[in-house]
Amino acid sequence: MMRIVRWIVYLVAIVALNAPVIVTLVTAFKSPRELSLNPGLTIAQPVIDNFAKVLQVTDRLNIFAYLGNSLVVALIGSALALVLAIPAAFAISRGGLGRRYLLPAVVNLRAVPLIIFAIPIYMMFQWVGLLDTQIGLGLILTIVNLPLTLVLMVNGISDVPMELDEAARIDGASTWQLIVRVIVPVCRPAIITAFIFGFITAWNEFLFGLMLTTSKAVPMTVGASFFFAASGGGVQWGLASAVMIVGALPPMLLGLVMYKQISGSMTAGAVKG
């Protein structure tokens, strides 16, 4: 009896937590006529017209360009954050450098609303010519990802036994060789976790994508909004739902594929709390 009750609770929780996704998915397969007559969760005549319109490339709308821009800037934002965070985390974890003041200061920056930095960042990017560029947006997303990446890497490196460092030093390894050949391989679960979280955060970023891009480097989050009234006459809900589903697929698939690595990192102690 308790097993049945447990499964009922699980199913209710799954439906409740995923209700927005379910509604969006159902809406994406409805025609405008059916949406006006049947706004519920049932589908009388499923259609794929909305997805066909989303994937159709026009002079004004190009979802493949938006997806490509998001992929590039998300990779830059997540990978570069790791490149910067790993040496810093090593210095904090092994030498105690900045543990008392620098680490809390960097972490607390993530709690500050990003809109505060919008105007100065826009002005700086305008001066150096980085507006509407993938590298410019990627650099901003690197800064957005740095606090969480740094915390994950500090915790991950702290779990590495000091004996490994001493053994590497005895063999004549320099600090950089120690980081590359010992710390990075041993901290692989924490690195994968930080990369995935950083990629998803960068992919979902909307504010800076809206402010810093206009045409050449528009990310998926901003490009998706162009489809909402693509045909005029108000919001095209079926079309809007279809583009949201397409835009959510890459990070969703990444999370599903890498779930075991994330859970392994958590149980291994890469995140403490």
Secondary structure, DSSP 8 states (H G I E B T S, - for coil): -HHHHHHHHHHHHHHHHTHHHHHHHHHHTS-HHHHHH--SS--SS---HHHHHHH---SS--HHHHHHHHHHHHHHHHHHHHHHHHHHHHHHHHH-TTTTTHHHHHHHHTTS-GGGGHHHHHHHHHHHT-TT-HHHHHHHHHHHHHHHHHHHHHHHHHTS-HHHHHHHHHTT--HHHHIIIIIHHHTHHHHHHHHHHHHHHHHH--HHHHHH-SSSS--HHHHHHTTTTTTSSS--HHHHHHHHHHHHHHHHHHHHHTHHHHHHHHHTTSS--
